[in-house]
């Protein structure tokens, strides 16, 4: 089991029945559930991770449901059969990824508008829009209990927009320079558990080209305090993570000073799968995405996912090397 993953997850379940009328009351309760980050595990059963704060949220909602003529009860449970803890966490991540995707879409639209009309007036108009996006992002982060993948992309895009709007001029912040090879060897690499395409690719790159003996640790997506000497990748506030619209694999290539065209081709595939923006339009992305999804579905262990994913990227690398030759 990955570092930071609890042996037994406890859940709070709100089981409720709402009156058929008035309709606005049903909508009101649904919005309350969305606002506190609860997800439906059955049609009338909503879940939250068990802690004091979440319990208080459900208690207030329970009182509101009863006061409105409905029925409700709350219990703390350990899942025994049906959905697994991993599947329930995936429901939370999917809900938050959908929220992040909406923010990313609006951020990209705002960036495109600024690029089309890079005037002082447009910048002034964009600032309050960006402020609202930052507020929405903060609200979603509050209910992102397990560290969904979409947060990094939305954080990176909004940070880039904020830098671009400073002093009414385009972003002048230069990307971090390449690290010396010695700086990346002999380090302990840390990333979020439940690895997927970007983290699997980064792990492959680290062990294949940077440090064959690299130790990679998998930790909770939220609340992790790094130890001295650790390098965090594809993590919020990590040393190597999303920058602007670049995924962590692209950033790692730059930091490691690698200019291999075959690795750049892989980076474009990883980008298109991870960010879903079609920036590079790589025809290989759909097939590789299906392979990675199959690996993740068949392997719960992070080390197993990396081990199974490594041959995929090895073969891709050889393919692009031979194609170039």
N, C-alpha and C positions, 0 to 999 in steps of 0.2 A: 504493500500500500504506500502511496506517495507521502512524502513528508508533509505534515500539516493537515493531513486528512484524518478526521476523527474516526474512531472505531465504530461509533454508533451515533448517527444523527437523530436528534429529536425534533419533532415537528409540532407546531400548533395547528389544529384543524378547526375551522369555523364551519359548522353544519347549519344551514339555514333554509327557511322557506318563506318567501315573500308573498304578500297578497297580490292578486292579479291587478287590482286597481288601488290607488291611482298609478298610472304609468310612470309619472315623473319620479315617484318614490323608488321604483325599481332602477331607473337610470341613476338616481342619486346614490343608491347603495353600490351600484356597479362602479361608479366613479370613485367612491370612497375606497373600494377594494383596489382599484388601479393605483390610487394615490399612495396607499401604504405598501404597494409592491406585492400584494398577495396574488397567487396563481391558482387557477381551478384545477384540482386533481380529479374531480367529478363535477357534474353539472351544478350541484348545490353545495359542494364541499371545496373550501378554499384553504390554502396552506401558507404558513410563514415559518421561517426557522424559529425554533423555540428559544426565546430569551425574554427578559423582563420588559424591554421596550416593545417588542412585538406583541407580547401578551396584553399590554396596556392598549395598544392600537385595536386589537380584536375586542377587548372588553368594551371600549367606547362604541365600537361599531355594533356589537351585540345589543347594547342598550338602545341604540338608535333603531335597530331593526324591530325590537320588541315594542318600542314606543310607537312605531309606525304600523302596528298591527300584524307584524310577522312573528315567526318563531325562529329561535336560534339557540345553539349550544356550542360551547368551546371545549376542546380537550387537547391534552398533550399526548402524543403517540410516537411509537417506534414502528416503522413500516415492516410488516412481517411477510405479506404476500401481495401480489399485484404489482404495483410500481416499486422499483428499487429506489434507494436514496439517490443514486446516480441519475436515474431518470427524472426524479423530481427536481434535482438541481438543474438538469438540462431544461426543464420547463421554465425555471426562473431565468436562466441564461437566454433562452429564446425570446422571452418577453422583453428583457432589457435590450437584446440585440436589435429587436424591432424598433424600440425607442431610439437607440443610437443611430440606426439607419435613417430615420426621419431627420434627425439632427444633421447627419452627414449630407443628406440630400439638400437640405436648406443651406448648409455652409458652402457646398459646391456651387449652388446657384448664386449665392452672394458673391463668391470669389469670381465667378464668370462675369457678373454684372460690373464688378470693380475693374476687371481686366478690360472690358469693353469701353467703359467710361471712367478712366482714371483721373477724375477731376476732384478739386477740393470739395465741391458741392456734393459729389457722389460719396466721397469719404465721410463727410459729415452726416449724410443720410444713412450710411452703412453702420456707423458706430452704435446707435441704439438698437438696430437689428441684431448686431453681433452681441450686444449686451443681453438681449433676450435669449439668444441661443446659448450663451454661457450660463445663464440662469437655468434654462431648461436642462442643460447638461448636468449642472450641479444637483438638480432635483432627481434626475435619473440615477446619478452616482449614489445618492443617499439610499435608494432602494435596490441597488445592484449588490445583492448579498454575497454573490460567489465570484465576482470579477468576470463578467461576460467579455467576450473577445472584442465587441464593437467599441468599447470605451477608448481604446488606444487610437483608433482611426479618427474618432470624433474629437478627441483631445488634440491630436496632432493638427488637424485641419483648423480648428478654432484658434489654437496657439499661433499658427502661421498667419491667419487673418489678423489677429490682434497685433502681431509684429508689423504686418504690412500697413496697418492703419496708424501706427505711431508717427506723429509729426507730419501727417499728410504725404507720406512718400512710401515707395515700395520697400519691401523688407530688405534690409542691408545686412542682416545677421548672417555671417558665413557659417557653413556647416562645420562640424567638428573635424579637425584634421585627423589623418590616418595615425593610428597608434604604432609604436615600434613593436616588432614581432615579440620581443621579450616581455612587453607589457601584457600580452594576451596569453602567454604560456604559463603553465603552472598555477593557474587561477581556478577558483571554484566558481562555476557558472550556475546561476540561479534563474529559474523561470517559473511561470504559473503551471500548476498541475493541469491534467486533462489537455495535454498538448494537441495542437492541430497543425495545419499546414505550415504556418510561419515558424512556429517553434520547432516542429519536426525538421524543417529545412535548415534552420539556424543550428540545431544540434548536429545535424549531418555535416554542415560546413565547418563547425568548430572541430569535430573529431576527425574529419577527413583532411582538412587543410591547415588548421591552426594548431591544434594540440591533440594528438592521437590518444593521449592518456587523460584528457580533460574529465574532471568530475562535474557532473551536471545534477543539480538538486531541483526537486519539484516541490513548490510550496503553495500555500493558499494565495489566491489572487488578491485578497485584501488583508491589510493589517500586518504584513510581513516586515520585520525590522532587519535590514541586512547586517551581516557580520563583517568585520574588517577583512578586506582582501577579496570579497565576493564581487562578482560582476553580474548584474541583473540584466537579462535580455527579454524583450517582448513583455515588459511589465511596466505599469504606470510608475513614473519617476525612475525608471531603470536607466542604467548607464548607456545601454544600447537598446533603443526601442523606436517606435514610430516617430518620424520627423516630417511634419507637413503631410504630404500625400505619399510618403515613402514608407513601405512596410519595414519591419525589423531586419529581414534578410537583406534588403537593399542597403540599409544603414550599416549593417555588420560588414558587408562587402567594402563599403567606403572606409570604415574605420580600420579594417584589416589591410587596406591598400591593395586590394585585388582587382586587376583589370582584365581578367580572363574573359573573353567574349562568351565562352560556353557558360560560365557562371552568371554572366549578365543575362543570358537568355533564360536561365533558370529563375533568376530574380524577377524577370518580367512575368513568368508564369505564376510564381508565388504571389506577386503583387495582384495580378488579375483575379486569382482565386480568393485571396485574403480580403482585398478591398472591394471586390465586385464592382469596379468602376469601368472595366473594359478599356483602361488606359492604353494598353499595349496590343490588345486584340489578339493575343496568342491563341492560335487554333488548338494547341496542345492542352490548354487550361482545363477544358471540360473533362477530358479523359483522366488527367492527373487528379482533378478534384474528386472524381468518382473513386479512384484508387485510394486516395487519402481517407475519404469517407468510409470506405470498406475497412481500412486498417483501424480506424478509430472505433468503428462499431464492433469489430472482432477482438479488440485488445483493450482492456480496461487499464492495464498498467502503462505508465508513461514510458518506461524503458522498453517495453515490448513495442509500443507504437514507434519509437525511434528506431529500434532494431528492424522492424518491418518496413519502415519508410526509407531507411538508408539505401537498400538496393534500388528503389524507385529513382532516387536522385543520382545514384551511381550510374545507372543506365542512361538517364537523361544526359548526364555530363558526357559520357562516352559518345552518345548520339550527336550532341552538338559539336564535340571535338572532331569527330569524323566528318560531319557535315561541312564544317568549316574547311577541313583538309581537302 
